[in-house]
Amino acid sequence: MADQAVPPKVPPEERRVLAALALAQFICSFAGSNMNVMINDISRDLDTTVQGVQVSITLFLLVMAALMIPGGKITDRYGRKRCFLAGLVVYAVGALLCAGAPGLGVLILGNSILEGVGTALLIPPVYILTTLLYPDVTSRARAFGVIMALGGIGAAAGPLIGGLITTGISWRAAFVFQALVIALIVWLSRGIEDPLPPDPHRAFDTGGAVLSAAGLVLIVMGILAADNDVWLMIALLVLGGLVLVWFFRSTRAKERAGREPLLSLSLFRDRTSNLGLVTQNVQWLLLMGTSFTVAAYLQVVRGYDAIQTGVIFTAATLGLLLTSLAAQRLAERRSQRTLIMAGFTLSVAGVAVLVALVASFSTAWAFVPGLLLIGLGLGVMLTPSVNVVQSSFPEERQGEISGLSRSVSNLGSSFGTAIAGTILVAGLTTGAYAAAMITLGVIGLGGLAAAARLPGAPDRTAAADATAGSAPGAGAEPETGTGAGPETGAGAEPPVPDAGRPPAPRRPHRA
């Protein structure tokens, strides 16, 4: 109990590892939003359109989403550290290719394809390693808080940092900046040790990877086609849906035959995890949808340059930083369900404020209160949503659930940019801006409804007893709200061995 009351100092080596993991999430989130303030510069330099830049941004997010599940799966076969470093190298090559891109095609190859593939390889190991290296609830909440804070700051501060670099040097220098950060991450990653050995004989479902990726690509491309051809949109959406149905039927058949599929359908039998995945999807949809909509409106309609647009987004960055870094303290005082609901409430209120004030005032200050509220809301709920999902499964399933979790989050980012961007680009006016933001607000209400169905906090006395009488990771999460009743089977932490103490008995887990 004394050990629990006074947390030990974090060794420097562990700090470097956490810095590497957090910076990896930062740079990937940064890449998804920093191009939003370069829309005019890139379109002029590469002789393309706003829609062309939107397609590049959306495809980057889509490639991440489509390949995140396979990326999580192959970590079991090739090792988490090896996949992490391979992803960093692929990403750096893509960033340098973008820096010298002569046209939109090369930009899409470097940004959308190579950076997207690199991200899909390196992000699942970030979440798997964090879950395995931090077995108890408090330390894991702290680690995820740092990682999600850097990820949220990367997305929210991307416009500001990208604006400063674009205005001071060039939009191409922003990609050189990404390559330099990747080099720093590689240096910091020297001390990472894989907690689990790779299994080179682990099967990989190539057919399932192709089907899942194809289905997701077709659906997002259908959304992007909405402003050009309604019938093409319908055809792509229907075809994408059919491909995903084919994927799930194929997966079921492989499981019945005793073969290992790309994604076990048993992952979807945990109600708490399912609701957590929905909240993750909507959170990133709100963040990236708002980022693209506001940035495009400021530049194309209001005529702001990159740095002016980035400065306005400082409000969202500040809000997200304040609440993300308080993740550990918030988790100790409130259930994760309460935090996620509070986050959605603040974010939806921020969307409403953005619509109301921008319609009433022409000053740039009209954007600040709404963006601040959205930043505060997202910072409150990003970490608990991740912890809800990752903590619902044991360590041998972390590769699968991490890939699924990151795929769902990045799919939300793709949907946010595609849906809001399509509405906005269809008619770059104040009315189109309001329509895009209202759409995001309505979807945010859906996320709030999903959060309200998460299980509440367990009894504090029982939680304390469970914590006192079991090894870390063996019992239900105290005071965090991921614990669930027997009907859901969720809430047990992954059974990471705790050296020096025998593992305590665990509740039956139905995954």
C-alpha positions as CSV (number, residue, x, y, z in Angstrom):
1,M,0.0,0.0,0.0
2,A,2.9,2.3,0.7
3,D,4.2,1.7,-2.8
4,Q,0.8,2.6,-4.2
5,A,0.6,5.8,-2.1
6,V,4.0,7.2,-3.2
7,P,4.6,6.5,-6.9
8,P,8.2,5.8,-7.7
9,K,10.2,8.2,-9.8
10,V,10.2,7.5,-13.5
11,P,13.7,6.4,-14.7
12,P,15.3,8.5,-17.5
13,E,15.2,5.5,-19.8
14,E,11.5,5.1,-19.3
15,R,11.0,8.8,-19.9
16,R,12.8,8.5,-23.2
17,V,10.7,5.6,-24.3
18,L,7.5,7.5,-23.4
19,A,8.8,10.5,-25.3
20,A,9.4,8.5,-28.4
21,L,5.9,6.9,-28.3
22,A,4.2,10.3,-27.6
23,L,6.2,12.1,-30.4
24,A,5.2,9.4,-32.8
25,Q,1.5,10.1,-32.1
26,F,2.2,13.8,-32.3
27,I,3.8,13.7,-35.7
28,C,1.1,11.5,-37.2
29,S,-1.6,13.7,-35.9
30,F,0.3,16.8,-37.0
31,A,0.5,15.4,-40.5
32,G,-3.3,15.0,-40.6
33,S,-4.0,18.7,-39.9
34,N,-1.0,20.9,-40.8
35,M,-1.9,20.8,-44.5
36,N,-5.2,22.5,-43.7
37,V,-3.4,25.9,-43.5
38,M,-1.4,25.2,-46.7
39,I,-4.5,24.9,-49.0
40,N,-4.0,28.1,-50.9
41,D,-0.2,27.8,-51.0
42,I,-0.2,24.2,-52.2
43,S,-2.9,24.7,-54.8
44,R,-1.1,27.7,-56.3
45,D,2.3,26.1,-56.2
46,L,1.2,22.8,-57.7
47,D,-1.5,24.3,-60.0
48,T,-4.3,22.3,-58.4
49,T,-7.6,23.1,-56.6
50,V,-8.8,23.2,-53.0
51,Q,-10.6,19.9,-53.7
52,G,-7.4,18.4,-54.9
53,V,-5.7,19.2,-51.6
54,Q,-8.7,17.9,-49.7
55,V,-8.4,14.6,-51.5
56,S,-4.8,14.4,-50.5
57,I,-5.6,15.0,-46.9
58,T,-8.5,12.6,-46.8
59,L,-6.6,9.9,-48.6
60,F,-3.8,10.1,-46.0
61,L,-6.3,9.6,-43.2
62,L,-8.0,6.9,-45.2
63,V,-4.9,4.9,-45.9
64,M,-4.1,5.0,-42.2
65,A,-7.6,3.7,-41.3
66,A,-7.6,1.0,-44.0
67,L,-4.2,-0.4,-43.0
68,M,-4.3,0.1,-39.3
69,I,-5.9,-3.3,-38.6
70,P,-3.3,-5.2,-40.7
71,G,-0.6,-3.0,-39.1
72,G,-1.7,-4.1,-35.6
73,K,-1.9,-7.7,-36.6
74,I,1.6,-8.0,-38.1
75,T,3.1,-6.7,-34.8
76,D,2.5,-10.2,-33.4
77,R,4.5,-11.7,-36.2
78,Y,7.4,-9.3,-36.7
79,G,7.6,-7.6,-33.3
80,R,6.3,-4.3,-32.0
81,K,9.7,-2.5,-32.0
82,R,10.6,-3.7,-35.5
83,C,7.2,-2.5,-37.0
84,F,7.5,0.8,-35.1
85,L,11.0,1.5,-36.7
86,A,9.9,0.3,-40.1
87,G,6.9,2.7,-40.0
88,L,9.2,5.6,-39.0
89,V,11.5,5.0,-42.0
90,V,8.6,4.7,-44.5
91,Y,7.0,7.8,-43.1
92,A,10.3,9.8,-43.4
93,V,10.8,8.8,-47.0
94,G,7.2,10.0,-47.8
95,A,7.8,13.3,-46.0
96,L,11.0,14.0,-48.0
97,L,9.2,13.0,-51.2
98,C,6.5,15.6,-50.4
99,A,9.1,18.3,-49.8
100,G,10.3,18.0,-53.4
101,A,6.9,17.2,-55.0
102,P,6.6,18.8,-58.5
103,G,2.8,18.1,-58.7
104,L,-0.3,16.8,-56.9
105,G,0.4,13.2,-58.0
106,V,3.8,13.0,-56.2
107,L,2.3,14.8,-53.2
108,I,-0.4,12.2,-52.9
109,L,2.2,9.4,-53.3
110,G,4.4,10.8,-50.5
111,N,1.8,12.2,-48.2
112,S,-1.3,10.0,-48.7
113,I,0.4,6.7,-49.5
114,L,3.9,6.5,-48.0
115,E,3.1,8.6,-44.9
116,G,-0.2,6.8,-44.5
117,V,1.5,3.3,-44.7
118,G,4.2,4.4,-42.3
119,T,1.6,5.6,-39.8
120,A,-0.3,2.4,-40.0
121,L,2.9,0.5,-39.2
122,L,4.1,2.7,-36.3
123,I,0.9,3.7,-34.5
124,P,-0.4,0.2,-33.3
125,P,2.9,-0.5,-31.6
126,V,2.6,2.8,-29.7
127,Y,-0.6,1.7,-28.1
128,I,0.4,-2.0,-27.6
129,L,3.7,-1.0,-26.0
130,T,2.0,1.5,-23.7
131,T,-0.6,-1.1,-22.6
132,L,2.1,-3.7,-21.9
133,L,4.8,-1.4,-20.4
134,Y,2.3,0.3,-18.0
135,P,0.3,-2.6,-16.3
136,D,-1.5,-0.6,-13.6
137,V,-4.4,1.8,-14.1
138,T,-2.7,4.9,-12.7
139,S,0.6,4.7,-14.6
140,R,-1.2,3.7,-17.8
141,A,-3.6,6.6,-17.5
142,R,-0.6,8.9,-17.1
143,A,1.2,7.4,-20.1
144,F,-1.9,7.5,-22.3
145,G,-2.5,11.0,-21.1
146,V,0.9,12.1,-22.3
147,I,0.5,10.3,-25.6
148,M,-3.1,11.5,-26.3
149,A,-2.1,15.0,-25.2
150,L,0.7,15.0,-27.8
151,G,-1.6,13.5,-30.4
152,G,-4.3,16.0,-29.8
153,I,-1.8,18.9,-29.7
154,G,-0.3,17.6,-33.0
155,A,-3.8,17.8,-34.6
156,A,-4.8,21.1,-32.9
157,A,-1.4,22.8,-33.2
158,G,-0.8,21.5,-36.7
159,P,-2.4,24.6,-38.3
160,L,-0.3,26.9,-36.2
161,I,3.0,25.2,-36.6
162,G,2.3,24.6,-40.3
163,G,1.3,28.2,-40.7
164,L,4.5,29.5,-39.1
165,I,6.7,27.3,-41.3
166,T,4.7,28.0,-44.4
167,T,4.7,31.7,-44.0
168,G,8.3,31.9,-42.7
169,I,9.9,29.5,-45.2
170,S,7.6,27.4,-47.4
171,W,5.0,24.7,-47.2
172,R,7.6,22.2,-48.3
173,A,9.7,23.0,-45.2
174,A,6.8,21.6,-43.1
175,F,7.5,18.1,-44.5
176,V,11.2,18.5,-43.8
177,F,10.2,19.4,-40.2
178,Q,8.3,16.1,-40.1
179,A,11.4,14.1,-41.3
180,L,13.5,15.8,-38.6
181,V,11.1,14.8,-35.9
182,I,11.1,11.2,-37.2
183,A,14.9,11.2,-36.9
184,L,14.6,12.3,-33.3
185,I,12.0,9.6,-32.6
186,V,14.4,6.9,-34.0
187,W,17.2,8.2,-31.7
188,L,14.9,8.1,-28.6
189,S,13.6,4.6,-29.6
190,R,17.0,3.0,-28.9
191,G,15.9,2.0,-25.3
192,I,12.6,0.4,-26.3
193,E,12.4,-3.3,-25.4
194,D,9.6,-5.4,-26.8
195,P,7.8,-7.0,-23.8
196,L,6.6,-9.9,-25.9
197,P,8.8,-11.9,-28.4
198,P,7.6,-11.9,-32.0
199,D,6.0,-15.1,-33.4
200,P,7.4,-15.5,-37.0
201,H,5.0,-18.4,-37.5
202,R,1.9,-16.4,-36.7
203,A,-0.6,-16.6,-39.6
204,F,-1.5,-13.4,-41.5
205,D,-4.9,-13.1,-43.3
206,T,-3.9,-11.4,-46.6
207,G,-7.3,-11.8,-48.2
208,G,-9.0,-10.3,-45.2
209,A,-6.5,-7.3,-45.2
210,V,-7.3,-6.6,-48.9
211,L,-11.1,-6.9,-48.4
212,S,-11.2,-4.7,-45.3
213,A,-9.0,-2.0,-46.9
214,A,-11.0,-2.1,-50.1
215,G,-14.3,-1.7,-48.3
216,L,-13.2,1.3,-46.3
217,V,-11.6,3.0,-49.3
218,L,-14.8,2.6,-51.4
219,I,-17.0,4.1,-48.6
220,V,-14.8,7.2,-48.1
221,M,-14.4,7.7,-51.8
222,G,-18.1,7.6,-52.1
223,I,-18.5,10.4,-49.6
224,L,-15.9,12.5,-51.5
225,A,-17.9,12.0,-54.7
226,A,-21.0,13.5,-53.2
227,D,-20.5,17.0,-54.6
228,N,-19.7,15.8,-58.1
229,D,-21.9,12.8,-58.9
230,V,-24.7,11.6,-56.7
231,W,-25.1,8.3,-58.5
232,L,-21.3,7.6,-58.3
233,M,-21.5,8.3,-54.6
234,I,-24.4,5.8,-54.2
235,A,-22.6,3.2,-56.3
236,L,-19.3,3.5,-54.3
237,L,-21.1,3.4,-50.9
238,V,-23.1,0.3,-51.9
239,L,-20.1,-1.4,-53.3
240,G,-18.0,-0.6,-50.2
241,G,-20.8,-1.9,-48.0
242,L,-20.9,-5.2,-50.0
243,V,-17.2,-5.6,-49.8
244,L,-17.3,-5.2,-46.0
245,V,-20.1,-7.7,-45.7
246,W,-17.9,-10.1,-47.8
247,F,-15.1,-9.4,-45.4
248,F,-17.1,-10.2,-42.3
249,R,-18.6,-13.4,-43.8
250,S,-15.2,-14.5,-44.8
251,T,-13.9,-13.9,-41.3
252,R,-16.8,-15.9,-39.8
253,A,-16.0,-18.8,-42.2
254,K,-12.3,-18.8,-41.3
255,E,-13.1,-18.8,-37.5
256,R,-15.5,-21.7,-37.9
257,A,-12.8,-23.6,-39.9
258,G,-10.3,-23.1,-37.1
259,R,-8.1,-20.6,-39.1
260,E,-6.9,-17.3,-37.8
261,P,-8.6,-14.3,-39.5
262,L,-7.3,-10.8,-39.8
263,L,-9.8,-9.6,-37.1
264,S,-11.6,-11.9,-34.7
265,L,-15.3,-11.1,-34.6
266,S,-15.1,-11.9,-30.8
267,L,-13.6,-8.4,-30.4
268,F,-17.1,-7.0,-31.1
269,R,-18.8,-9.0,-28.4
270,D,-17.6,-6.7,-25.6
271,R,-20.2,-4.0,-25.2
272,T,-18.0,-1.6,-23.3
273,S,-15.3,-1.8,-25.9
274,N,-17.8,-1.3,-28.8
275,L,-19.1,1.9,-27.2
276,G,-15.6,3.1,-26.6
277,L,-14.8,2.5,-30.3
278,V,-17.8,4.6,-31.3
279,T,-16.7,7.5,-29.0
280,Q,-13.2,7.3,-30.4
281,N,-14.5,7.5,-34.0
282,V,-16.7,10.5,-33.3
283,Q,-14.0,12.3,-31.3
284,W,-11.6,12.3,-34.2
285,L,-14.3,13.0,-36.7
286,L,-15.1,16.2,-34.7
287,L,-11.5,17.2,-34.4
288,M,-10.4,16.7,-38.0
289,G,-13.8,17.8,-39.5
290,T,-13.6,21.1,-37.5
291,S,-10.0,21.6,-38.3
292,F,-10.6,21.3,-42.1
293,T,-13.8,23.3,-42.2
294,V,-12.6,26.2,-40.2
295,A,-9.2,26.4,-41.9
296,A,-10.7,26.2,-45.4
297,Y,-13.3,28.8,-44.6
298,L,-10.8,31.2,-43.1
299,Q,-8.4,30.9,-46.1
300,V,-10.8,30.7,-49.0
301,V,-13.7,32.8,-47.8
302,R,-12.1,35.2,-45.3
303,G,-8.8,35.4,-47.2
304,Y,-6.5,34.7,-44.2
305,D,-3.0,33.5,-44.8
306,A,-1.5,30.4,-43.3
307,I,0.0,32.0,-40.1
308,Q,-3.2,34.0,-39.4
309,T,-5.3,30.8,-39.7
310,G,-2.8,28.9,-37.4
311,V,-2.9,31.5,-34.7
312,I,-6.7,31.3,-34.5
313,F,-6.3,27.5,-33.9
314,T,-4.1,28.2,-30.8
315,A,-7.4,28.4,-28.8
316,A,-8.1,24.8,-29.5
317,T,-4.5,23.8,-28.9
318,L,-4.5,25.5,-25.5
319,G,-7.8,23.9,-24.4
320,L,-6.7,20.4,-25.5
321,L,-3.4,20.8,-23.7
322,L,-4.9,21.9,-20.4
323,T,-7.3,19.0,-20.2
324,S,-5.1,16.3,-21.7
325,L,-2.2,16.8,-19.3
326,A,-4.7,16.6,-16.4
327,A,-5.8,13.1,-17.6
328,Q,-4.3,11.3,-14.6
329,R,-5.9,13.6,-12.0
330,L,-9.2,13.5,-13.8
331,A,-9.1,9.7,-13.9
332,E,-8.6,9.5,-10.2
333,R,-11.6,11.7,-9.4
334,R,-14.2,10.9,-12.1
335,S,-15.3,7.7,-14.0
336,Q,-14.3,7.4,-17.6
337,R,-17.9,7.5,-18.6
338,T,-18.3,10.9,-16.9
339,L,-15.2,12.3,-18.5
340,I,-16.3,11.1,-22.0
341,M,-19.8,12.5,-21.6
342,A,-18.4,15.8,-20.3
343,G,-16.0,16.0,-23.3
344,F,-18.8,15.5,-25.8
345,T,-20.9,18.1,-24.0
346,L,-18.2,20.7,-24.2
347,S,-17.3,19.9,-27.8
348,V,-20.9,20.1,-29.1
349,A,-21.3,23.3,-27.2
350,G,-18.2,24.6,-28.9
351,V,-19.6,23.7,-32.3
352,A,-22.8,25.6,-31.5
353,V,-20.7,28.7,-30.3
354,L,-18.6,28.6,-33.5
355,V,-21.8,28.6,-35.7
356,A,-23.5,31.4,-33.7
357,L,-20.6,33.8,-33.2
358,V,-19.2,33.5,-36.8
359,A,-22.6,34.2,-38.2
360,S,-22.9,37.3,-36.0
361,F,-19.4,38.8,-36.0
362,S,-16.8,39.2,-38.8
363,T,-13.8,39.5,-36.4
364,A,-11.4,36.6,-36.1
365,W,-12.0,36.6,-32.3
366,A,-15.4,35.0,-33.0
367,F,-13.7,31.7,-33.6
368,V,-11.8,31.6,-30.4
369,P,-14.5,30.7,-27.7
370,G,-15.9,27.8,-29.8
371,L,-12.4,26.4,-30.6
372,L,-11.4,26.7,-27.0
373,L,-14.5,24.7,-25.9
374,I,-13.8,22.0,-28.5
375,G,-10.2,21.7,-27.4
376,L,-11.2,21.4,-23.8
377,G,-13.8,18.8,-24.6
378,L,-11.5,16.7,-26.7
379,G,-8.7,16.8,-24.2
380,V,-11.1,15.5,-21.5
381,M,-12.2,12.5,-23.4
382,L,-9.4,11.3,-25.7
383,T,-7.5,9.4,-23.0
384,P,-10.4,7.7,-21.2
385,S,-11.9,6.5,-24.5
386,V,-8.6,4.8,-25.4
387,N,-8.2,3.3,-22.0
388,V,-11.8,1.9,-22.1
389,V,-11.0,0.0,-25.3
390,Q,-7.4,-1.1,-24.6
391,S,-8.2,-2.3,-21.0
392,S,-11.1,-4.5,-22.1
393,F,-8.8,-7.2,-23.5
394,P,-5.9,-9.3,-22.2
395,E,-2.3,-8.8,-23.5
396,E,-2.5,-11.6,-26.1
397,R,-5.2,-9.6,-27.9
398,Q,-3.5,-6.2,-27.7
399,G,-2.3,-6.4,-31.3
400,E,-5.8,-7.0,-32.6
401,I,-7.6,-4.4,-30.5
402,S,-4.9,-1.8,-31.0
403,G,-5.2,-2.1,-34.7
404,L,-8.9,-2.0,-34.6
405,S,-8.9,1.0,-32.2
406,R,-6.6,3.0,-34.3
407,S,-8.4,2.1,-37.5
408,V,-11.7,3.3,-36.1
409,S,-10.1,6.5,-34.9
410,N,-8.5,7.3,-38.2
411,L,-11.6,6.3,-40.0
412,G,-13.3,9.0,-37.9
413,S,-10.7,11.5,-39.1
414,S,-11.3,10.5,-42.7
415,F,-15.1,10.8,-42.3
416,G,-14.7,14.2,-40.6
417,T,-12.6,15.6,-43.4
418,A,-14.6,13.9,-46.1
419,I,-18.1,14.8,-44.8
420,A,-17.5,18.3,-43.6
421,G,-15.1,19.0,-46.5
422,T,-17.5,17.8,-49.1
423,I,-20.3,20.0,-47.7
424,L,-18.0,23.0,-47.5
425,V,-16.2,22.6,-50.9
426,A,-19.6,22.2,-52.6
427,G,-20.3,25.9,-51.9
428,L,-17.6,27.9,-50.1
429,T,-20.0,30.4,-48.4
430,T,-21.1,31.2,-44.8
431,G,-24.1,29.0,-45.3
432,A,-21.9,26.0,-46.3
433,Y,-19.7,26.6,-43.3
434,A,-22.7,26.6,-41.0
435,A,-24.1,23.5,-42.6
436,A,-20.8,21.6,-42.2
437,M,-20.4,22.6,-38.6
438,I,-24.0,21.7,-37.7
439,T,-23.5,18.3,-39.3
440,L,-20.5,17.8,-37.1
441,G,-22.5,18.9,-34.0
442,V,-25.3,16.4,-34.7
443,I,-22.7,13.6,-35.1
444,G,-21.2,14.8,-31.8
445,L,-24.6,14.3,-30.1
446,G,-24.5,10.7,-31.4
447,G,-21.1,10.3,-29.6
448,L,-22.6,11.7,-26.4
449,A,-25.4,9.1,-26.7
450,A,-22.9,6.3,-27.0
451,A,-20.9,7.6,-24.0
452,A,-24.1,7.7,-21.9
453,R,-24.4,4.0,-22.4
454,L,-21.0,3.2,-21.1
455,P,-21.0,1.4,-17.6
456,G,-20.7,3.8,-14.7
457,A,-18.1,3.8,-12.0
458,P,-17.8,0.6,-9.8
459,D,-18.5,0.8,-6.1
460,R,-15.5,2.8,-4.6
461,T,-15.2,0.5,-1.6
462,A,-15.2,-2.7,-3.7
463,A,-12.7,-1.1,-6.1
464,A,-10.4,-0.2,-3.2
465,D,-10.7,-3.8,-1.8
466,A,-9.9,-5.2,-5.2
467,T,-6.9,-3.0,-5.6
468,A,-5.6,-3.8,-2.2
469,G,-6.0,-7.5,-2.6
470,S,-4.8,-8.1,-6.1
471,A,-1.8,-7.4,-8.3
472,P,-1.9,-4.5,-10.7
473,G,-3.8,-5.4,-13.8
474,A,-5.6,-8.3,-12.2
475,G,-8.6,-6.5,-10.8
476,A,-11.3,-4.1,-12.0
477,E,-10.2,-0.6,-12.6
478,P,-10.7,1.6,-9.6
479,E,-12.7,4.7,-10.0
480,T,-12.3,4.9,-13.7
481,G,-15.5,3.5,-15.0
482,T,-14.2,0.9,-17.4
483,G,-15.4,-1.9,-15.2
484,A,-18.5,-3.6,-16.4
485,G,-21.0,-6.1,-15.1
486,P,-20.7,-9.8,-15.8
487,E,-23.0,-9.4,-18.9
488,T,-20.3,-7.4,-20.7
489,G,-17.2,-9.1,-19.5
490,A,-15.2,-5.8,-19.8
491,G,-13.2,-3.9,-17.4
492,A,-10.4,-6.2,-16.5
493,E,-7.0,-4.9,-17.2
494,P,-4.7,-6.9,-19.5
495,P,-2.9,-9.5,-17.4
496,V,0.6,-8.2,-17.6
497,P,2.8,-10.1,-15.2
498,D,4.1,-8.1,-12.2
499,A,7.5,-9.2,-11.2
500,G,7.9,-10.2,-7.6
501,R,4.2,-10.7,-6.9
502,P,2.0,-13.7,-7.8
503,P,-1.0,-12.9,-10.0
504,A,-4.3,-12.7,-8.2
505,P,-7.3,-14.6,-9.5
506,R,-9.2,-12.9,-12.3
507,R,-12.8,-12.7,-13.1
508,P,-14.0,-14.8,-16.0
509,H,-13.6,-12.7,-19.2
510,R,-15.9,-13.0,-22.1
511,A,-14.3,-11.3,-25.1
